[in-house]
Amino acid sequence: MASVFESKHPLIQEKIAALRSVETSPPNFRALVRLLGTLLGLEATTNLPTRFRSVRTPLGDASGREVDGPIAIVPILRAGLGMADGLLDLIPEAMVWHIGLFRDEHTLEPTEYYSRVPKESLARVALVADPMLATGGSAVRACEILRESGVLDIRYLCLIAAPEGIHRLSSAMPEVPIFTGAIDQRLTEIGFIYPGLGDAGDRQFATA
């Protein structure tokens, strides 16, 4: 099974609680999603590969480190876009690839409608961003697309996860670690996370 990291950071817990509130407006919701993308990104990148570099200071030379290899940020459209903005705040030099998936309301399985991922990836690490890990179907498909492009180090970031989604992604991609702000109780009969926060895309973009 994959490694699952549920954040215990007080700021992440505070922002997740604010996201859940029905009183949070779309502008504030978007701001929170962006900030949480940055905060979770910090936790997901603590062990990035690095290499030595020498830096000239005003007084002399100092030794330092830099990330070894390109990073790709991969939001799952459309809800993942807000998290991608937060990750870009953290890693502005990263590449950004997009994967468009929607869930069939009857089968709850993902349907791919857009993919802008290189056939032969140059990225050493890919950070997949999607606010909700619910059934896990879209998460698995996104990771499959990245595997097919040659990415070896994939890390999945979500704001809230359901046990069912964690199990499905972990079973299909045991080498992909999952970083989440909270693990909720279960899925509803229509595949929504309970208690969750509703539809993350609709709440970000005021399309409820």
C-alpha positions as CSV (number, residue, x, y, z in Angstrom):
1,M,0.0,0.0,0.0
2,A,1.1,3.6,-0.7
3,S,2.3,5.9,2.1
4,V,-0.4,8.2,3.2
5,F,0.5,11.5,5.0
6,E,-2.4,13.3,6.7
7,S,-1.1,16.7,7.7
8,K,-1.2,17.6,11.3
9,H,0.0,21.2,10.7
10,P,-2.2,23.6,12.6
11,L,-2.4,26.1,9.7
12,I,-3.5,23.4,7.3
13,Q,-6.1,22.1,9.8
14,E,-7.4,25.7,10.2
15,K,-7.7,26.3,6.5
16,I,-9.4,23.0,5.9
17,A,-12.0,23.9,8.5
18,A,-12.6,27.2,6.8
19,L,-13.0,25.4,3.4
20,R,-15.7,23.2,4.7
21,S,-17.9,26.1,5.9
22,V,-21.0,26.8,3.8
23,E,-20.4,30.5,4.7
24,T,-17.1,30.6,2.8
25,S,-17.6,32.6,-0.4
26,P,-16.0,31.6,-3.8
27,P,-13.3,34.3,-3.6
28,N,-12.3,33.2,-0.1
29,F,-12.6,29.6,-1.1
30,R,-10.2,30.1,-4.1
31,A,-7.7,31.9,-1.8
32,L,-7.8,29.0,0.7
33,V,-7.3,26.4,-2.0
34,R,-4.3,28.3,-3.4
35,L,-2.8,28.7,0.1
36,L,-3.4,25.0,0.9
37,G,-1.7,24.0,-2.4
38,T,1.4,25.8,-1.2
39,L,1.3,24.4,2.4
40,L,0.7,20.8,1.2
41,G,3.4,21.3,-1.5
42,L,5.9,22.1,1.3
43,E,5.1,18.8,3.0
44,A,5.1,16.8,-0.2
45,T,8.5,18.1,-1.3
46,T,10.6,17.7,1.8
47,N,12.6,14.9,0.3
48,L,13.1,16.2,-3.2
49,P,16.4,15.1,-4.8
50,T,19.0,17.9,-4.5
51,R,22.5,18.6,-5.7
52,F,25.4,20.8,-4.4
53,R,25.9,24.3,-5.7
54,S,28.3,27.1,-4.8
55,V,27.0,30.6,-4.2
56,R,28.9,33.8,-4.1
57,T,27.8,36.1,-1.2
58,P,29.0,39.7,-0.7
59,L,31.7,38.3,1.6
60,G,32.8,35.1,-0.1
61,D,31.7,31.7,-1.3
62,A,29.1,29.5,0.4
63,S,27.9,26.0,-0.2
64,G,24.2,25.4,-0.9
65,R,21.8,23.0,-2.5
66,E,19.4,23.1,-5.4
67,V,16.7,20.8,-6.7
68,D,18.1,18.1,-8.9
69,G,15.9,17.8,-12.0
70,P,12.7,19.3,-13.4
71,I,9.4,19.2,-11.6
72,A,6.0,19.0,-13.2
73,I,2.8,20.3,-11.5
74,V,-0.2,18.4,-12.8
75,P,-3.7,19.7,-11.9
76,I,-6.7,17.5,-12.6
77,L,-9.1,19.8,-14.4
78,R,-10.9,21.8,-13.3
79,A,-10.9,21.7,-9.5
80,G,-7.1,21.2,-9.4
81,L,-6.3,24.5,-11.0
82,G,-6.5,26.4,-7.7
83,M,-4.0,24.1,-6.0
84,A,-1.7,24.4,-9.0
85,D,-1.5,28.1,-8.5
86,G,-0.4,27.6,-4.9
87,L,2.2,25.1,-6.0
88,L,3.5,27.5,-8.6
89,D,3.9,30.1,-5.8
90,L,6.2,27.6,-4.2
91,I,7.9,26.3,-7.4
92,P,7.6,29.0,-10.0
93,E,10.1,27.3,-12.4
94,A,8.0,24.1,-12.6
95,M,6.4,22.8,-15.7
96,V,2.6,22.7,-15.7
97,W,0.7,19.9,-17.4
98,H,-3.1,19.5,-17.5
99,I,-5.2,16.4,-17.4
100,G,-9.0,16.7,-17.9
101,L,-11.2,14.1,-16.3
102,F,-14.9,14.0,-15.4
103,R,-16.7,11.4,-13.4
104,D,-19.7,9.6,-15.0
105,E,-22.7,10.2,-12.6
106,H,-24.0,6.7,-13.1
107,T,-20.9,4.5,-13.1
108,L,-18.7,6.9,-11.0
109,E,-15.8,6.0,-13.4
110,P,-13.5,8.7,-15.0
111,T,-13.8,9.9,-18.5
112,E,-10.7,11.6,-20.1
113,Y,-11.5,14.6,-22.2
114,Y,-8.2,16.5,-22.3
115,S,-4.5,15.7,-21.7
116,R,-1.5,18.0,-22.2
117,V,1.3,15.7,-21.0
118,P,4.5,15.1,-23.0
119,K,4.7,11.7,-24.6
120,E,8.3,11.5,-23.2
121,S,8.6,13.3,-20.0
122,L,11.6,15.3,-18.8
123,A,10.2,15.7,-15.3
124,R,12.0,13.9,-12.5
125,V,9.0,14.5,-10.1
126,A,5.3,15.1,-10.8
127,L,3.0,16.6,-8.3
128,V,-0.6,15.7,-9.1
129,A,-3.1,18.2,-7.6
130,D,-6.8,17.6,-7.0
131,P,-8.8,18.9,-4.0
132,M,-10.8,15.7,-3.5
133,L,-9.7,12.1,-3.5
134,A,-13.2,10.5,-3.6
135,T,-13.7,7.2,-5.5
136,G,-10.0,7.3,-6.7
137,G,-10.8,6.7,-10.3
138,S,-9.5,10.0,-11.6
139,A,-6.5,9.8,-9.4
140,V,-5.5,6.4,-10.8
141,R,-6.1,7.4,-14.4
142,A,-4.0,10.6,-14.0
143,C,-1.1,8.6,-12.5
144,E,-1.4,6.0,-15.3
145,I,-1.1,8.8,-17.9
146,L,2.1,10.1,-16.1
147,R,3.5,6.6,-15.9
148,E,3.0,6.2,-19.6
149,S,5.0,9.4,-20.2
150,G,7.9,8.0,-18.2
151,V,7.6,9.9,-14.9
152,L,9.0,7.7,-12.1
153,D,8.4,9.8,-9.0
154,I,4.7,10.8,-8.7
155,R,3.2,12.4,-5.6
156,Y,-0.5,12.9,-5.2
157,L,-1.8,16.0,-3.3
158,C,-5.4,16.5,-2.2
159,L,-7.2,18.6,0.4
160,I,-9.6,15.9,1.6
161,A,-9.6,12.2,1.0
162,A,-12.1,9.4,1.5
163,P,-10.9,5.9,2.7
164,E,-12.3,4.4,-0.5
165,G,-10.2,6.7,-2.7
166,I,-7.1,6.1,-0.7
167,H,-7.6,2.3,-1.0
168,R,-8.2,2.4,-4.7
169,L,-5.2,4.6,-5.5
170,S,-2.9,2.8,-3.1
171,S,-3.9,-0.6,-4.6
172,A,-3.4,0.5,-8.1
173,M,-0.3,2.7,-7.5
174,P,1.4,1.6,-4.3
175,E,4.5,3.6,-5.1
176,V,2.6,6.9,-5.2
177,P,2.6,8.7,-1.8
178,I,-0.6,10.5,-0.9
179,F,-0.5,13.9,0.9
180,T,-3.8,15.1,2.2
181,G,-5.1,17.8,4.6
182,A,-7.8,15.5,6.1
183,I,-9.1,12.0,5.8
184,D,-12.9,11.9,6.1
185,Q,-15.4,9.3,7.1
186,R,-16.7,7.7,3.9
187,L,-18.3,8.2,0.5
188,T,-22.0,8.8,0.0
189,E,-24.1,6.7,-2.3
190,I,-23.5,9.2,-5.1
191,G,-19.7,9.2,-4.6
192,F,-19.3,12.5,-2.6
193,I,-17.0,12.6,0.4
194,Y,-18.8,12.9,3.8
195,P,-18.7,15.3,5.5
196,G,-16.4,16.8,2.9
197,L,-17.0,20.3,1.6
198,G,-19.3,19.8,-1.4
199,D,-18.1,20.2,-5.0
200,A,-14.7,21.8,-4.9
201,G,-14.9,23.0,-8.5
202,D,-18.3,24.5,-8.1
203,R,-17.3,26.3,-4.9
204,Q,-14.1,27.7,-6.4
205,F,-15.8,29.0,-9.6
206,A,-19.3,29.9,-8.3
207,T,-21.0,27.4,-10.6
208,A,-23.1,25.6,-8.0
